[in-house]
């Protein structure tokens, strides 16, 4: 299995299949605009700008699971664009833990369990997906996005 059978819903309510990103390196990150780690948006956007032409896509999934997000995905996406210049796709508010967790997040956590258990511990947990839709790495919330660069570069080199 891969992430391709799953759907995602953009902040504007448009649902699409993740299969649209087949052949790309994907970073999936749960975000929050009122979190102490929110400045990571700057590094994420810089990585996106530097590597999007080589086949990288970043997908932001705002979540209020930790009570640090605005009321809607639209408000969160607008705040990300205005404050941090985010241009990568942002999605509707997403539940990442528990019985109501989005099926994509249930899959991601099963494929790349965290330290001690598979739950998302905080905002800005980052998953890297390869060109075949397989989860290849999970990075903790406090891991700066630039820590992902060696993995990103190695995966993108396979496209050359």
Backbone as JSON Lines, residues from 0, in Angstrom:
{"i":0,"aa":"X","n":[0.83,-1.19,0.0],"ca":[0.0,0.0,0.0],"c":[0.88,1.25,0.0]}
{"i":1,"aa":"X","n":[0.29,2.36,-0.42],"ca":[0.97,3.65,-0.44],"c":[-0.03,4.72,0.01]}
{"i":2,"aa":"X","n":[0.37,5.98,-0.05],"ca":[-0.56,7.06,0.3],"c":[-1.52,7.37,-0.84]}
{"i":3,"aa":"X","n":[-1.26,6.83,-2.01],"ca":[-2.04,7.22,-3.19],"c":[-3.53,6.92,-3.13]}
{"i":4,"aa":"X","n":[-4.01,5.88,-2.44],"ca":[-5.46,5.67,-2.37],"c":[-6.21,6.71,-1.53]}
{"i":5,"aa":"X","n":[-5.48,7.51,-0.75],"ca":[-6.14,8.46,0.15],"c":[-6.47,9.76,-0.57]}
{"i":6,"aa":"X","n":[-7.5,10.43,-0.05],"ca":[-7.88,11.75,-0.53],"c":[-7.52,12.79,0.52]}
{"i":7,"aa":"X","n":[-7.39,14.02,0.08],"ca":[-7.15,15.15,0.98],"c":[-8.09,16.27,0.56]}
{"i":8,"aa":"X","n":[-8.41,17.14,1.5],"ca":[-9.31,18.26,1.21],"c":[-8.58,19.57,1.49]}
{"i":9,"aa":"X","n":[-8.46,20.38,0.45],"ca":[-7.83,21.68,0.58],"c":[-8.66,22.59,1.47]}
{"i":10,"aa":"X","n":[-8.05,23.68,1.89],"ca":[-8.74,24.6,2.8],"c":[-9.99,25.2,2.17]}
{"i":11,"aa":"X","n":[-10.08,25.19,0.84],"ca":[-11.26,25.73,0.16],"c":[-12.37,24.69,0.0]}
{"i":12,"aa":"X","n":[-12.16,23.48,0.55],"ca":[-13.17,22.44,0.48],"c":[-13.04,21.5,-0.69]}
{"i":13,"aa":"X","n":[-12.1,21.75,-1.6],"ca":[-11.9,20.88,-2.76],"c":[-11.14,19.62,-2.34]}
{"i":14,"aa":"X","n":[-11.76,18.45,-2.59],"ca":[-11.13,17.17,-2.28],"c":[-10.46,16.63,-3.54]}
{"i":15,"aa":"X","n":[-9.28,16.03,-3.36],"ca":[-8.53,15.47,-4.48],"c":[-7.8,14.21,-4.02]}
{"i":16,"aa":"X","n":[-7.43,13.34,-4.97],"ca":[-6.68,12.14,-4.6],"c":[-5.18,12.46,-4.46]}
{"i":17,"aa":"X","n":[-4.55,11.88,-3.45],"ca":[-3.1,12.08,-3.3],"c":[-2.34,11.46,-4.46]}
{"i":18,"aa":"X","n":[-3.02,10.61,-5.23],"ca":[-2.42,10.06,-6.44],"c":[-2.0,11.17,-7.42]}
{"i":19,"aa":"X","n":[-2.58,12.37,-7.26],"ca":[-2.17,13.5,-8.1],"c":[-0.68,13.79,-7.95]}
{"i":20,"aa":"X","n":[-0.08,13.37,-6.85],"ca":[1.33,13.64,-6.58],"c":[2.23,12.44,-6.84]}
{"i":21,"aa":"X","n":[1.71,11.45,-7.53],"ca":[2.51,10.27,-7.88],"c":[3.78,10.73,-8.59]}
{"i":22,"aa":"X","n":[4.93,10.17,-8.18],"ca":[6.2,10.52,-8.8],"c":[6.9,11.69,-8.14]}
{"i":23,"aa":"X","n":[6.28,12.32,-7.16],"ca":[6.9,13.44,-6.45],"c":[7.35,13.0,-5.06]}
{"i":24,"aa":"X","n":[8.3,13.71,-4.51],"ca":[8.67,13.57,-3.11],"c":[7.71,14.47,-2.35]}
{"i":25,"aa":"X","n":[7.08,13.93,-1.32],"ca":[6.04,14.67,-0.59],"c":[6.45,14.8,0.88]}
{"i":26,"aa":"X","n":[6.27,16.0,1.41],"ca":[6.39,16.21,2.85],"c":[4.99,16.52,3.34]}
{"i":27,"aa":"X","n":[4.53,15.75,4.32],"ca":[3.23,15.98,4.95],"c":[3.51,16.43,6.38]}
{"i":28,"aa":"X","n":[2.92,17.58,6.74],"ca":[3.19,18.15,8.06],"c":[1.89,18.66,8.68]}
{"i":29,"aa":"X","n":[1.67,18.31,9.97],"ca":[0.53,18.88,10.68],"c":[0.98,20.21,11.27]}
{"i":30,"aa":"X","n":[0.18,21.23,11.07],"ca":[0.6,22.59,11.41],"c":[-0.36,23.24,12.4]}
{"i":31,"aa":"X","n":[0.09,24.35,12.96],"ca":[-0.75,25.19,13.81],"c":[-0.17,26.6,13.78]}
{"i":32,"aa":"X","n":[-1.03,27.58,13.6],"ca":[-0.55,28.95,13.44],"c":[-0.29,29.67,14.76]}
{"i":33,"aa":"X","n":[-0.71,29.08,15.9],"ca":[-0.5,29.72,17.2],"c":[0.44,28.88,18.08]}
{"i":34,"aa":"X","n":[1.35,28.17,17.45],"ca":[2.27,27.27,18.13],"c":[3.65,27.91,18.22]}
{"i":35,"aa":"X","n":[4.4,27.58,19.24],"ca":[5.76,28.08,19.36],"c":[6.67,27.61,18.24]}
{"i":36,"aa":"X","n":[6.28,26.54,17.55],"ca":[7.08,26.02,16.43],"c":[6.67,26.62,15.08]}
{"i":37,"aa":"X","n":[5.7,27.53,15.09],"ca":[5.18,28.1,13.85],"c":[6.27,28.72,12.96]}
{"i":38,"aa":"X","n":[7.35,29.28,13.51],"ca":[8.39,29.8,12.61],"c":[8.97,28.74,11.65]}
{"i":39,"aa":"X","n":[8.69,27.45,11.89],"ca":[9.14,26.42,10.95],"c":[8.53,26.63,9.56]}
{"i":40,"aa":"X","n":[7.41,27.36,9.49],"ca":[6.83,27.65,8.17],"c":[7.84,28.32,7.26]}
{"i":41,"aa":"X","n":[8.7,29.17,7.81],"ca":[9.7,29.88,7.0],"c":[10.66,28.89,6.35]}
{"i":42,"aa":"X","n":[11.18,27.95,7.12],"ca":[12.1,26.94,6.57],"c":[11.38,26.02,5.61]}
{"i":43,"aa":"X","n":[10.16,25.62,5.95],"ca":[9.4,24.75,5.05],"c":[9.17,25.44,3.7]}
{"i":44,"aa":"X","n":[8.8,26.71,3.73],"ca":[8.58,27.45,2.48],"c":[9.88,27.58,1.7]}
{"i":45,"aa":"X","n":[10.99,27.84,2.38],"ca":[12.28,27.95,1.69],"c":[12.65,26.62,1.02]}
{"i":46,"aa":"X","n":[12.42,25.52,1.7],"ca":[12.69,24.19,1.11],"c":[11.79,23.97,-0.1]}
{"i":47,"aa":"X","n":[10.53,24.31,0.03],"ca":[9.58,24.15,-1.07],"c":[10.03,24.97,-2.28]}
{"i":48,"aa":"X","n":[10.37,26.22,-2.06],"ca":[10.82,27.09,-3.17],"c":[12.08,26.54,-3.83]}
{"i":49,"aa":"X","n":[13.0,26.01,-3.03],"ca":[14.27,25.52,-3.56],"c":[14.13,24.23,-4.35]}
{"i":50,"aa":"X","n":[13.16,23.39,-4.02],"ca":[13.12,22.05,-4.6],"c":[11.83,21.7,-5.35]}
{"i":51,"aa":"X","n":[10.87,22.6,-5.41],"ca":[9.6,22.25,-6.07],"c":[9.78,21.95,-7.56]}
{"i":52,"aa":"X","n":[10.7,22.61,-8.21],"ca":[10.92,22.37,-9.63],"c":[11.59,21.02,-9.88]}
{"i":53,"aa":"X","n":[12.2,20.45,-8.83],"ca":[12.84,19.15,-8.94],"c":[11.88,18.01,-8.56]}
{"i":54,"aa":"X","n":[10.66,18.36,-8.16],"ca":[9.69,17.31,-7.85],"c":[9.29,17.19,-6.4]}
{"i":55,"aa":"X","n":[9.45,18.24,-5.6],"ca":[9.05,18.22,-4.2],"c":[7.72,18.94,-4.03]}
{"i":56,"aa":"X","n":[6.85,18.39,-3.2],"ca":[5.62,19.07,-2.8],"c":[5.51,18.97,-1.28]}
{"i":57,"aa":"X","n":[5.09,20.06,-0.66],"ca":[4.82,20.06,0.77],"c":[3.32,20.24,0.94]}
{"i":58,"aa":"X","n":[2.74,19.44,1.81],"ca":[1.31,19.51,2.09],"c":[1.11,19.83,3.56]}
{"i":59,"aa":"X","n":[0.53,20.99,3.84],"ca":[0.26,21.4,5.21],"c":[-1.14,21.02,5.64]}
{"i":60,"aa":"X","n":[-1.24,20.37,6.8],"ca":[-2.52,19.95,7.35],"c":[-2.72,20.61,8.71]}
{"i":61,"aa":"X","n":[-3.39,21.77,8.74],"ca":[-3.63,22.41,10.03],"c":[-4.45,21.5,10.94]}
{"i":62,"aa":"X","n":[-4.1,21.53,12.21],"ca":[-4.83,20.71,13.19],"c":[-4.99,21.51,14.47]}
{"i":63,"aa":"X","n":[-6.19,21.44,15.02],"ca":[-6.42,22.09,16.31],"c":[-6.41,21.07,17.44]}
{"i":64,"aa":"X","n":[-5.83,19.91,17.18],"ca":[-5.79,18.84,18.17],"c":[-5.06,19.28,19.44]}
{"i":65,"aa":"X","n":[-4.12,20.22,19.29],"ca":[-3.34,20.68,20.44],"c":[-3.75,22.09,20.86]}
{"i":66,"aa":"X","n":[-4.94,22.51,20.38],"ca":[-5.55,23.79,20.77],"c":[-4.69,25.0,20.43]}
{"i":67,"aa":"X","n":[-4.05,24.95,19.25],"ca":[-3.19,26.06,18.85],"c":[-3.44,26.48,17.4]}
{"i":68,"aa":"X","n":[-4.67,26.29,16.95],"ca":[-4.99,26.62,15.56],"c":[-6.22,27.52,15.52]}
{"i":69,"aa":"X","n":[-6.34,28.23,14.43],"ca":[-7.5,29.09,14.2],"c":[-8.74,28.22,13.95]}
{"i":70,"aa":"X","n":[-9.89,28.84,13.79],"ca":[-11.15,28.12,13.74],"c":[-11.36,27.28,12.49]}
{"i":71,"aa":"X","n":[-10.77,27.69,11.36],"ca":[-11.0,26.96,10.11],"c":[-9.69,26.8,9.34]}
{"i":72,"aa":"X","n":[-9.69,25.85,8.42],"ca":[-8.53,25.68,7.54],"c":[-8.29,26.9,6.69]}
{"i":73,"aa":"X","n":[-9.37,27.57,6.27],"ca":[-9.23,28.78,5.46],"c":[-8.51,29.87,6.24]}
{"i":74,"aa":"X","n":[-8.91,30.08,7.49],"ca":[-8.25,31.09,8.33],"c":[-6.79,30.72,8.56]}
{"i":75,"aa":"X","n":[-6.53,29.45,8.81],"ca":[-5.15,29.01,9.04],"c":[-4.29,29.23,7.8]}
{"i":76,"aa":"X","n":[-4.81,28.85,6.64],"ca":[-4.05,29.01,5.39],"c":[-3.78,30.49,5.11]}
{"i":77,"aa":"X","n":[-4.77,31.34,5.35],"ca":[-4.59,32.78,5.14],"c":[-3.51,33.33,6.06]}
{"i":78,"aa":"X","n":[-3.52,32.91,7.31],"ca":[-2.5,33.36,8.27],"c":[-1.11,32.9,7.83]}
{"i":79,"aa":"X","n":[-1.01,31.68,7.32],"ca":[0.28,31.15,6.86],"c":[0.79,31.95,5.66]}
{"i":80,"aa":"X","n":[-0.11,32.28,4.75],"ca":[0.3,33.05,3.57],"c":[0.73,34.46,3.95]}
{"i":81,"aa":"X","n":[-0.07,35.12,4.8],"ca":[0.21,36.5,5.15],"c":[1.44,36.64,6.05]}
{"i":82,"aa":"X","n":[1.58,35.76,7.01],"ca":[2.66,35.89,7.99],"c":[3.97,35.27,7.52]}
{"i":83,"aa":"X","n":[3.88,34.12,6.82],"ca":[5.09,33.38,6.47],"c":[5.3,33.21,4.97]}
{"i":84,"aa":"X","n":[4.41,33.76,4.16],"ca":[4.57,33.66,2.71],"c":[4.4,32.26,2.16]}
{"i":85,"aa":"X","n":[3.65,31.42,2.86],"ca":[3.47,30.02,2.45],"c":[2.75,29.96,1.09]}
{"i":86,"aa":"X","n":[3.33,29.19,0.16],"ca":[2.7,28.98,-1.14],"c":[2.36,27.52,-1.39]}
{"i":87,"aa":"X","n":[2.84,26.61,-0.53],"ca":[2.49,25.19,-0.73],"c":[1.04,24.96,-0.29]}
{"i":88,"aa":"X","n":[0.42,23.88,-0.76],"ca":[-0.99,23.63,-0.46],"c":[-1.26,23.44,1.04]}
{"i":89,"aa":"X","n":[-2.32,24.12,1.49],"ca":[-2.79,23.98,2.86],"c":[-4.18,23.35,2.8]}
{"i":90,"aa":"X","n":[-4.51,22.58,3.81],"ca":[-5.71,21.76,3.82],"c":[-6.68,22.18,4.91]}
{"i":91,"aa":"X","n":[-7.84,21.52,4.95],"ca":[-8.81,21.8,6.0],"c":[-8.27,21.32,7.33]}
{"i":92,"aa":"X","n":[-8.88,21.79,8.42],"ca":[-8.47,21.31,9.74],"c":[-8.56,19.79,9.77]}
{"i":93,"aa":"X","n":[-7.53,19.15,10.31],"ca":[-7.4,17.71,10.26],"c":[-7.17,17.15,11.66]}
{"i":94,"aa":"X","n":[-7.88,16.09,11.97],"ca":[-7.66,15.38,13.23],"c":[-6.53,14.37,12.99]}
{"i":95,"aa":"X","n":[-5.5,14.42,13.82],"ca":[-4.33,13.57,13.59],"c":[-4.2,12.41,14.57]}
{"i":96,"aa":"X","n":[-4.92,12.46,15.69],"ca":[-4.86,11.4,16.7],"c":[-6.27,10.97,17.1]}
{"i":97,"aa":"X","n":[-6.34,9.76,17.66],"ca":[-7.59,9.28,18.22],"c":[-8.49,8.58,17.22]}
{"i":98,"aa":"X","n":[-9.65,8.2,17.7],"ca":[-10.62,7.45,16.88],"c":[-11.04,8.23,15.65]}
{"i":99,"aa":"X","n":[-11.12,9.55,15.76],"ca":[-11.59,10.39,14.65],"c":[-10.45,10.84,13.73]}
{"i":100,"aa":"X","n":[-9.25,10.31,13.94],"ca":[-8.1,10.73,13.11],"c":[-8.39,10.49,11.63]}
{"i":101,"aa":"X","n":[-7.91,11.4,10.82],"ca":[-8.03,11.27,9.38],"c":[-7.38,9.96,8.95]}
{"i":102,"aa":"X","n":[-7.99,9.22,8.01],"ca":[-7.41,7.95,7.56],"c":[-5.97,8.08,7.06]}
{"i":103,"aa":"X","n":[-5.63,9.19,6.41],"ca":[-4.26,9.4,5.97],"c":[-3.31,9.41,7.16]}
{"i":104,"aa":"X","n":[-3.69,10.11,8.22],"ca":[-2.82,10.17,9.4],"c":[-2.73,8.84,10.13]}
{"i":105,"aa":"X","n":[-3.81,8.09,10.14],"ca":[-3.74,6.75,10.72],"c":[-2.71,5.91,9.96]}
{"i":106,"aa":"X","n":[-2.72,6.02,8.64],"ca":[-1.78,5.28,7.81],"c":[-0.35,5.76,8.04]}
{"i":107,"aa":"X","n":[-0.13,7.07,8.02],"ca":[1.22,7.61,8.21],"c":[1.82,7.14,9.53]}
{"i":108,"aa":"X","n":[1.04,7.19,10.59],"ca":[1.54,6.81,11.92],"c":[1.85,5.32,11.99]}
{"i":109,"aa":"X","n":[1.07,4.52,11.29],"ca":[1.33,3.08,11.28],"c":[2.62,2.76,10.52]}
{"i":110,"aa":"X","n":[2.86,3.49,9.44],"ca":[4.04,3.26,8.61],"c":[5.32,3.78,9.24]}
{"i":111,"aa":"X","n":[5.2,4.85,10.02],"ca":[6.39,5.46,10.65],"c":[6.03,5.84,12.09]}
{"i":112,"aa":"X","n":[6.04,4.84,12.98],"ca":[5.72,5.13,14.39],"c":[6.71,6.11,14.99]}
{"i":113,"aa":"X","n":[6.24,6.87,15.94],"ca":[7.12,7.81,16.64],"c":[7.85,7.12,17.78]}
{"i":114,"aa":"X","n":[8.52,7.91,18.56],"ca":[9.25,7.43,19.72],"c":[8.24,6.99,20.77]}
{"i":115,"aa":"X","n":[8.33,5.79,21.25],"ca":[7.47,5.16,22.26],"c":[6.13,4.67,21.71]}
{"i":116,"aa":"X","n":[5.44,5.49,20.9],"ca":[4.19,5.04,20.28],"c":[3.98,5.79,18.97]}
{"i":117,"aa":"X","n":[2.87,5.52,18.31],"ca":[2.7,6.12,16.99],"c":[1.96,7.45,17.0]}
{"i":118,"aa":"X","n":[1.48,7.91,18.14],"ca":[0.71,9.14,18.17],"c":[1.53,10.35,17.73]}
{"i":119,"aa":"X","n":[0.85,11.32,17.15],"ca":[1.47,12.6,16.84],"c":[1.58,13.34,18.18]}
{"i":120,"aa":"X","n":[2.8,13.7,18.56],"ca":[3.02,14.27,19.88],"c":[2.72,15.77,19.93]}
{"i":121,"aa":"X","n":[2.87,16.44,18.78],"ca":[2.7,17.89,18.76],"c":[2.61,18.35,17.33]}
{"i":122,"aa":"X","n":[2.37,19.64,17.17],"ca":[2.34,20.24,15.84],"c":[3.71,20.14,15.18]}
{"i":123,"aa":"X","n":[3.71,20.12,13.87],"ca":[4.92,20.1,13.04],"c":[5.66,18.76,13.07]}
{"i":124,"aa":"X","n":[4.91,17.66,13.21],"ca":[5.47,16.34,12.92],"c":[5.51,16.24,11.4]}
{"i":125,"aa":"X","n":[6.65,15.83,10.87],"ca":[6.85,15.85,9.42],"c":[7.12,14.43,8.9]}
{"i":126,"aa":"X","n":[6.41,14.06,7.83],"ca":[6.59,12.77,7.18],"c":[7.11,13.01,5.77]}
{"i":127,"aa":"X","n":[8.11,12.21,5.36],"ca":[8.6,12.27,3.98],"c":[8.13,11.03,3.26]}
{"i":128,"aa":"X","n":[7.56,11.25,2.09],"ca":[7.02,10.18,1.25],"c":[7.84,10.15,-0.04]}
{"i":129,"aa":"X","n":[8.22,8.96,-0.49],"ca":[9.02,8.87,-1.72],"c":[8.12,8.91,-2.96]}
{"i":130,"aa":"X","n":[8.76,8.82,-4.12],"ca":[8.06,8.93,-5.41],"c":[7.08,7.79,-5.66]}
{"i":131,"aa":"X","n":[7.17,6.71,-4.9],"ca":[6.24,5.58,-5.04],"c":[5.12,5.63,-4.0]}
{"i":132,"aa":"X","n":[5.09,6.73,-3.2],"ca":[4.03,6.88,-2.21],"c":[4.31,6.19,-0.89]}
{"i":133,"aa":"X","n":[5.55,5.78,-0.66],"ca":[5.93,5.08,0.57],"c":[6.49,6.07,1.6]}
{"i":134,"aa":"X","n":[6.09,5.89,2.85],"ca":[6.62,6.71,3.94],"c":[8.06,6.26,4.19]}
{"i":135,"aa":"X","n":[9.0,7.19,4.08],"ca":[10.41,6.82,4.28],"c":[11.03,7.42,5.54]}
{"i":136,"aa":"X","n":[10.4,8.46,6.1],"ca":[10.98,9.07,7.29],"c":[9.93,9.87,8.04]}
{"i":137,"aa":"X","n":[10.15,9.96,9.35],"ca":[9.31,10.78,10.22],"c":[10.23,11.66,11.03]}
{"i":138,"aa":"X","n":[9.92,12.93,11.1],"ca":[10.72,13.88,11.86],"c":[9.86,14.49,12.97]}
{"i":139,"aa":"X","n":[10.44,14.61,14.14],"ca":[9.73,15.12,15.31],"c":[9.41,16.6,15.17]}
{"i":140,"aa":"X","n":[8.44,17.07,15.94],"ca":[8.07,18.48,15.89],"c":[9.25,19.44,16.06]}
{"i":141,"aa":"X","n":[10.13,19.15,17.01],"ca":[11.25,20.07,17.26],"c":[12.38,19.93,16.25]}
{"i":142,"aa":"X","n":[12.34,18.91,15.39],"ca":[13.35,18.79,14.33],"c":[13.15,19.93,13.34]}
{"i":143,"aa":"X","n":[14.18,20.74,13.18],"ca":[14.09,21.83,12.21],"c":[13.89,21.23,10.82]}
{"i":144,"aa":"X","n":[13.08,21.87,9.97],"ca":[12.85,21.33,8.63],"c":[14.13,21.07,7.83]}
{"i":145,"aa":"X","n":[15.16,21.88,8.02],"ca":[16.41,21.67,7.27],"c":[17.06,20.33,7.59]}
{"i":146,"aa":"X","n":[16.7,19.72,8.72],"ca":[17.22,18.4,9.06],"c":[16.75,17.35,8.04]}
{"i":147,"aa":"X","n":[15.67,17.66,7.32],"ca":[15.13,16.74,6.31],"c":[15.89,16.8,5.0]}
{"i":148,"aa":"X","n":[16.72,17.82,4.8],"ca":[17.35,18.05,3.5],"c":[18.16,16.87,2.96]}
{"i":149,"aa":"X","n":[18.97,16.17,3.76],"ca":[19.69,15.03,3.18],"c":[18.74,13.98,2.59]}
{"i":150,"aa":"X","n":[17.65,13.68,3.3],"ca":[16.68,12.69,2.8],"c":[16.01,13.21,1.54]}
{"i":151,"aa":"X","n":[15.59,14.46,1.55],"ca":[14.95,15.07,0.38],"c":[15.88,15.02,-0.83]}
{"i":152,"aa":"X","n":[17.11,15.44,-0.63],"ca":[18.08,15.47,-1.75],"c":[18.34,14.08,-2.3]}
{"i":153,"aa":"X","n":[18.48,13.09,-1.4],"ca":[18.71,11.72,-1.85],"c":[17.54,11.21,-2.7]}
{"i":154,"aa":"X","n":[16.32,11.49,-2.25],"ca":[15.15,11.04,-2.99],"c":[15.03,11.75,-4.34]}
{"i":155,"aa":"X","n":[15.26,13.04,-4.34],"ca":[15.15,13.8,-5.59],"c":[16.24,13.39,-6.58]}
{"i":156,"aa":"X","n":[17.39,12.97,-6.09],"ca":[18.49,12.53,-6.97],"c":[18.06,11.29,-7.78]}
{"i":157,"aa":"X","n":[17.11,10.53,-7.26],"ca":[16.63,9.35,-7.98],"c":[15.85,9.74,-9.23]}
{"i":158,"aa":"X","n":[15.4,10.99,-9.3],"ca":[14.67,11.48,-10.48],"c":[15.6,11.89,-11.61]}
{"i":159,"aa":"X","n":[16.86,12.04,-11.28],"ca":[17.83,12.54,-12.28],"c":[18.17,11.51,-13.32]}
